[in-house]
Amino acid sequence: MLINVPNILTFSRIIAIPVLICLLLFVDDPLGSWLAFSAYTVACITDF
């Protein structure tokens, strides 16, 4: 696998999925929602 910027961005979005799920399901604090929102926003920004 070649390590270049598009592959790194794609891999980071794939890794973000379980992170988002864990933050939304297992953190019952408003901070968990904000962290999930932040992770989702970063994943969306890397899509452009």
C-alpha positions as semicolon CSV with decimal commas, in nm:
position;residue;x (nm);y (nm);z (nm)
1;M;0,000;0,000;0,000
2;L;0,137;0,335;-0,099
3;I;0,143;0,592;0,174
4;N;0,032;0,919;0,023
5;V;-0,202;1,194;0,133
6;P;-0,526;1,061;-0,023
7;N;-0,471;0,716;0,130
8;I;-0,398;0,865;0,471
9;L;-0,715;1,078;0,458
10;T;-0,926;0,781;0,353
11;F;-0,781;0,562;0,625
12;S;-0,843;0,833;0,885
13;R;-1,211;0,851;0,782
14;I;-1,240;0,473;0,814
15;I;-1,086;0,489;1,163
16;A;-1,323;0,773;1,258
17;I;-1,632;0,552;1,224
18;P;-1,574;0,333;1,534
19;V;-1,451;0,639;1,725
20;L;-1,778;0,819;1,651
21;I;-1,986;0,518;1,748
22;C;-1,801;0,475;2,078
23;L;-1,827;0,843;2,161
24;L;-2,199;0,855;2,087
25;L;-2,293;0,531;2,260
26;F;-2,062;0,506;2,560
27;V;-1,994;0,864;2,671
28;D;-2,304;0,993;2,849
29;D;-2,165;1,339;2,893
30;P;-2,223;1,645;2,674
31;L;-1,849;1,640;2,617
32;G;-1,890;1,308;2,434
33;S;-2,138;1,467;2,196
34;W;-1,904;1,757;2,129
35;L;-1,611;1,523;2,071
36;A;-1,821;1,315;1,832
37;F;-1,928;1,631;1,651
38;S;-1,565;1,741;1,626
39;A;-1,451;1,404;1,493
40;Y;-1,736;1,403;1,241
41;T;-1,653;1,756;1,129
42;V;-1,287;1,668;1,076
43;A;-1,388;1,357;0,880
44;C;-1,619;1,568;0,663
45;I;-1,354;1,831;0,598
46;T;-1,110;1,566;0,477
47;D;-1,367;1,459;0,218
48;F;-1,318;1,778;0,013
